[in-house]
Amino acid sequence: MAPLKIAAALMSALLLVQSPRASEHQLEAVFLFNFAQFVDWQPVAAPDPRAPLRIGILGDDPFGAFLDETVRGEHLGLRPFEVRRYHEVTEIEGCNILFISRSENERVGQILAALQNRPILTVSDGDDFAKRGGMIQFVNDKNRIRLRINLEAAQAANVAISSKLLRVAEIVRTPRR
């Protein structure tokens, strides 16, 4: 994607965040869609260049039909977007971006362990998600959505996050035990 288009996509998402008419979950859905433009997965994650770019939701779905509507008819290169909903981590296959719902907060450690080293961008709005080993956490700060990114978690899964996205985020680390 051309650098100008990438910058425009990020600015669109950031401007939506400022909009008083959009709900928090609608904004998060737009971010999930736009993350695909700022992330590179290892080639093995999509051996078929026409395979759908899958956004998954694990647990309760806070987006309703809005995420489906956001990605309907959209493509990243030759790859159409697709939304899937999962109830168990064992169901997740072929997923590129996984939103882990707050309903799974108590199981986040187990979920992230099960997904460890798989090229899946993990995202949540759950408490301390990035510090617990998730890759991107949505944080509501004075009615604005901020991003916390755990770069170590992304690198461990061979998920490369663009410096353009990193510039607008707070970088966090998983505490060493």
Secondary structure, 3 states (H helix, E strand, C coil): CCHHHHHHHHHHHHHHHHCCCCCHHHHHHHHHHHHHHHEEECHHHCCCCCCCEEEEEECCCCCCCHHHHHHCCCEECCEEEEEEEECCHHHCCCCCEEEECHHHHHHHHHHHHHHCCCCCEEEECCCCCCCCCCCEEEEEECCEEEEEEEHHHHHHCCEEECHHHHHCEEEECCCCC
